[in-house]
Amino acid sequence: MSLYRVVCAVFMATCSLLTATGCAKQPTLSSRLIVSVDAPMLEKGGAVIVLARPIPDRQWRHLESATSSDAGDEKQFQVTVASPASIIELHYPETGTYSFKLRPAARAKPPFLQSRRVLIGQADLTDPQTKHQVHWPSMSVVHVSGNTYPEGWARILASTFDVPFGSDAPDT
């Protein structure tokens, strides 16, 4: 009876090991975008439009980033915006995810930023250089509060894209 228990224990341990190694999840690939908001947008306000599109994982792995995790499964990109209407193109891995956040530029005085996402959707636009249609499955318009460009201005700016952008935002 004890030999039977030993054989069963070895069998169960082997099955557990095979299951753990065979079904180990691949790490999720991820792009993270840090948008530093600088003057004059930081004082006057404006809108940041983030257009995100997936690219093949192999191509994504070759992108240079500001920082990358040791395993290479997460890349962080940084950009600084100052124009009241700033458009950013972000590429993320087709099998992964992306995220972005806005923060005041390091040298900003005062270092305060208030923002609100006012539109979420997708877009099919013509690339001005190649004249080819480009599909952006994810698009966000974020209003940056300031003394010149209120949220209404950001919504008006976003409304100029209502034809090419398929908006998921409610009409409020």
C-alpha positions in Angstrom: 0.0 0.0 0.0 2.8 2.4 0.7 4.4 1.9 -2.7 1.0 2.7 -4.3 0.9 6.0 -2.3 4.5 6.9 -3.4 3.7 6.1 -7.1 0.5 8.2 -6.8 2.3 11.1 -5.2 5.0 11.1 -7.9 2.4 10.9 -10.6 0.4 13.8 -9.1 3.6 15.9 -8.7 4.6 15.2 -12.3 1.1 16.2 -13.6 1.1 19.3 -11.5 4.6 20.3 -12.8 3.6 19.6 -16.5 0.3 21.6 -16.0 2.1 24.5 -14.4 4.8 24.8 -17.1 2.5 24.0 -20.1 -0.2 26.4 -19.1 1.9 29.3 -17.8 0.4 32.5 -19.1 2.5 34.7 -21.3 3.1 38.1 -19.9 0.7 40.7 -21.3 2.5 43.2 -23.6 1.8 46.8 -22.7 2.5 50.3 -23.9 2.3 53.1 -21.3 2.3 56.7 -22.4 3.2 59.6 -20.0 2.1 62.9 -21.4 3.8 65.9 -19.8 1.7 69.1 -20.2 3.8 72.2 -20.4 3.2 76.0 -20.9 1.3 77.5 -22.6 -1.3 74.6 -22.5 -0.8 74.2 -18.7 -1.9 77.7 -18.0 -4.3 78.4 -20.9 -5.8 74.9 -21.2 -6.6 73.0 -24.4 -7.2 69.4 -25.6 -5.0 66.4 -26.0 -6.1 63.9 -28.6 -4.5 60.4 -28.2 -4.9 58.1 -31.2 -4.0 54.5 -30.4 -3.5 51.7 -32.9 -2.2 48.2 -32.5 0.9 47.0 -34.4 2.3 43.5 -34.7 4.1 42.3 -31.5 7.4 41.8 -33.3 7.3 45.4 -34.7 6.3 46.7 -31.2 9.3 44.9 -29.6 11.6 46.9 -31.8 10.2 50.3 -30.8 12.6 52.4 -28.7 11.1 53.5 -25.4 12.1 55.7 -22.5 12.0 52.7 -20.2 11.2 49.1 -20.5 10.6 46.3 -18.0 13.4 43.7 -17.6 11.3 41.1 -19.4 10.6 43.6 -22.2 6.8 43.1 -21.9 6.1 46.7 -20.9 7.4 49.8 -22.7 7.0 53.4 -21.4 6.9 56.3 -23.8 7.1 59.9 -22.9 6.0 63.0 -24.8 5.6 66.7 -23.8 2.8 68.8 -25.2 2.4 72.6 -25.1 0.0 73.5 -28.0 -3.7 74.0 -27.1 -4.6 71.3 -29.6 -2.1 68.5 -29.4 -2.5 65.2 -31.2 -0.4 62.1 -30.2 -0.1 58.8 -32.1 0.4 55.8 -29.8 1.2 52.3 -31.0 0.6 49.3 -28.8 1.1 45.5 -29.3 -1.8 43.8 -31.1 -1.9 41.1 -28.4 -1.5 43.6 -25.5 -2.9 46.8 -24.0 -2.0 50.4 -23.5 -2.6 53.2 -21.0 -1.8 56.9 -20.8 -1.8 59.6 -18.2 -1.3 63.3 -18.2 1.0 65.1 -15.7 2.3 68.6 -15.4 5.8 69.1 -16.9 8.6 68.8 -14.3 9.5 72.5 -14.6 5.9 73.7 -14.5 5.0 76.5 -12.1 2.6 75.9 -10.5 2.8 72.2 -10.9 -1.0 71.7 -11.0 -3.0 69.9 -13.7 -6.7 69.3 -14.0 -8.0 67.2 -16.9 -11.1 65.4 -18.0 -11.8 62.9 -20.8 -14.5 64.4 -23.0 -14.7 62.0 -25.9 -13.9 58.4 -26.6 -14.2 56.7 -30.0 -12.4 55.5 -33.1 -11.3 57.1 -36.4 -10.6 56.4 -40.0 -8.5 59.2 -41.4 -6.4 60.0 -44.4 -2.7 60.2 -43.7 -1.6 63.6 -45.0 1.8 62.3 -46.1 0.9 59.0 -47.8 -2.8 59.8 -48.6 -3.8 56.3 -47.4 -6.7 55.6 -45.1 -5.5 54.8 -41.6 -7.8 53.1 -39.0 -7.4 54.2 -35.4 -9.5 51.8 -33.3 -9.1 53.9 -30.2 -9.2 57.7 -29.8 -9.5 59.8 -26.7 -10.0 63.6 -26.3 -8.9 64.9 -23.0 -9.6 68.5 -21.9 -6.9 70.3 -19.9 -8.3 73.0 -17.7 -7.0 76.5 -18.1 -7.9 80.2 -18.2 -8.4 80.5 -22.0 -9.7 77.2 -23.4 -12.6 75.8 -21.4 -14.1 72.4 -21.7 -16.6 73.7 -24.2 -13.8 74.6 -26.5 -12.3 71.1 -26.3 -15.8 69.7 -27.1 -16.1 72.0 -30.1 -12.6 71.0 -31.3 -13.7 67.3 -30.9 -16.9 68.0 -32.7 -15.0 69.0 -35.8 -13.9 65.3 -35.9 -17.5 64.0 -35.7 -17.5 62.9 -39.3 -14.3 60.9 -39.3 -14.5 59.8 -35.7 -17.1 57.3 -34.5 -17.8 58.7 -31.0 -18.8 56.5 -28.1 -19.4 59.5 -25.9 -22.9 60.5 -24.8 -24.3 63.8 -26.0 -24.0 65.8 -22.8 
